[in-house]
Amino acid sequence: MKHGGGSVMIWGCIYSFGVGGMTFIENTMHHKDYLAILKNNLHKSAEKLGIRQIFQYYQDNDQSRRHGL
């Protein structure tokens, strides 16, 4: 049985004491999509991990995630 190629893109939050939320991205992600993911998940994940008051956000240099930040 042959399997076609494919990929899965996931946004996730990782901390040394656990993991936060995870979002599956089904299509090409543009800057507005990325900002919506952050808006809907970042603070919830920090709250879940108990680090809401102390966390700092870092990102890579992907161009789709640099616009407007």
N, C-alpha and C positions, 0 to 999 in steps of 0.2 A: 504494500500500500504506500503510495507516494503522498507526501504532505507538501503543500505549497509554503512558500516563504511568508513571513508576516512579522509583525512586531507589536509590542504592547508598550505603551508609555504610561508611567505612573508618577504622580506627584505624591511625595511622602515626607513625613517629618520624623527625624530620628534624634533621640537624646540618649545619653549614656545609661539612663535608668529605664528606658522603654521607648515605645514608638507612639507617635501621634496618629492623626488621620491619614487616609490614603484615598486618592482620587484617580480613577482611570480616565485617560484622555484618548478619545476615540478618533479624532481627526487632527489635522495640522493645527498646532497651537500658535495663536497669534498673541500679541501683547495684551489685548483686552481679555482674552481667555485666561491668561496667566494671572492678571490682576484679579479677576473674578475668583479664581482658585484660592489665591491668597486671602481675599476678603472673606470667603466662605469657610476656610479651613485653618489658617495660621493661628489665630487667637484661640480657637476651640482646641486645637492640638496642644498649645501651650498650657491652657487651663487643665486639660486632661492629664498632662504630665506634671502638673503642680509647679510650673515654672513661669506662670503668666507675668509675674512682676519682675523677673530677672532675665528673661530670654533675650537674645540678640539674633537678628535675622541676617544670614549671609547667603549670597547666591553666586552662581558661576557667571561666566561672561557671555552666555548665549545671547545673541542680539535680540531675540524675541522677548527676552526678559529684562532688557535694559531700558526700553522705551518708557518714559514717564515715571521712572522710579528715582 
